[in-house]
Each structure stands twice: as structure tokens, then as C-alpha cells.
Amino acid sequence: MASASRQAPVIVITGTPGTGKSTHAQILADESPVPLKHINVGDWVKERGLYEEYDQEWQSYTVDEDRLLDELEPIVSEGGVILDWHTCEAFPERWADLVIVLRCDHTKLWERLEKRGYPLKKIKENNEAEIMQVVLDEARSSYPVEIVVELQSEGMEDLEANVARMVEWIKIWRKEHGGES
Ligand SMILES: Nc1ncnc2c1ncn2[C@@H]1O[C@H](COP(=O)(O)OP(=O)(O)O)[C@@H](O)[C@H]1O
């Protein structure tokens, strides 16, 4: 059981770039009834140099997964963490109590990535990945189906409803793990 000795859960928020992971994670960290540390894994990789190389053409880093997992392990095993990353299959299954996969209509996603200044081929690649539900399939094949939850992230009302659902889930988790409701 992932969470046997933890006081607070580990929530993975994943999805194609631009689906809203960081936005959700920040608000959830603010509104959670238990303290949750938001780790933006992409930023972590950059800040700590946990990559093998930077690909200029794709404007992306080749992550050193072994080092990344080694650095995350002691933090994650304490619990009370939101792991925010565009992929989730590298994380050990035992880490996650809940895996949220954010989804977005591809035309909206295209606009978000354009605004971010991504090169066209990177926008296309991510757009296709979203249409083909690559991250959702990856989550479903990496974790027990009952902890993987797919949520739409298109407008502000989705954002509010999704965070409210996660807060409710945390309250129940806490009750089940001997904390207050
Ligand atoms: N549900 C949503 N409603 C409105 N805007 C959103 C929503 N989700 C994300 N956005 C916007 O889309 C952009 C990308 O969101 P971000 O959280 O950075 O995505 P990610 O972390 O998945 O790359 C941001 O400008 C954010 O404000």
C-alpha cells in the first residue's frame, strides 16, 4: 500500500504540456486541508541539473531518470507531495495515492502552447499526443486503475470543480488514514 505510514498523500498530476497541471497543483497546494508540497518536476530537473542534455531543436531536456528518482525518493516517502509532470510512468507505482490526468480539447491546447512560444513541431507533437491520449494510457498502464482519474481542464469552472474534488478526496484519505475529517 503506497500510503501506509504517511500523514499526507502523494498526488501525481499529469497530462500533456499545457493541460493545466501547474495551475491545478498551485491552487490545490493552497486549498488542501493537509500541507502539500508542489514539485514541478520539469523545473526541478532544470534547477538541479538532472538531465543528460538539452535538445535545442525540440527545446527539451533528456532527463536523467535515475538521479531524478533518487532525489525525489526521500521527499516522496514522507508524503504530502504533489508531483506535477507531463509523464508519470517513471515514478514507482508505490509512490502514488492518486493520479490525476488532465485533458484538454486539442484546439484549445494548441492556442495555449502557441502562447507559450513553443516551436511548431513541438506544438504538433503535443497536440497529437493529447488527441491519442498518450498520457492517460501511460497512467492506466503504470498504476492501478482505481487510483487514476481523468479530468477535463478547459475552463475556469473545470479548474474550480477539479480542485474541489481533489480537496474532498484528501479529506476522505485523511479520515481513512487516522486523521481528522
Ligand atoms: N482549466 C483551465 N481553465 C482556464 N485556463 C487554464 C486551465 N488550465 C490551464 N489553463 C491555462 O493554460 C495555460 C497552461 O497551464 P499550465 O498550468 O501552465 O499547464 P501545464 O502545467 O500542464 O503545462 C496557463 O496559461 C493556464 O492559465
The ligand as an ORCA input file, in Angstrom:
! r2SCAN-3c Opt
* xyz 0 1
  N      -8.892     24.753    -16.612
  C      -8.308     25.862    -17.120
  N      -9.071     26.961    -17.383
  C      -8.512     28.062    -17.904
  N      -7.209     28.203    -18.220
  C      -6.416     27.149    -17.967
  C      -6.921     25.940    -17.402
  N      -5.906     25.070    -17.273
  C      -4.805     25.713    -17.724
  N      -5.115     26.939    -18.136
  C      -4.171     27.913    -18.709
  O      -3.372     27.214    -19.660
  C      -2.016     27.610    -19.579
  C      -1.161     26.378    -19.277
  O      -1.418     25.939    -17.962
  P      -0.301     25.262    -17.073
  O      -0.895     25.041    -15.715
  O       0.978     26.011    -17.155
  O      -0.134     23.857    -17.834
  P       0.916     22.677    -17.625
  O       1.489     22.812    -16.236
  O       0.094     21.428    -17.793
  O       1.919     22.810    -18.718
  C      -1.943     28.671    -18.491
  O      -1.996     29.931    -19.119
  C      -3.188     28.431    -17.674
  O      -3.655     29.603    -17.082
*
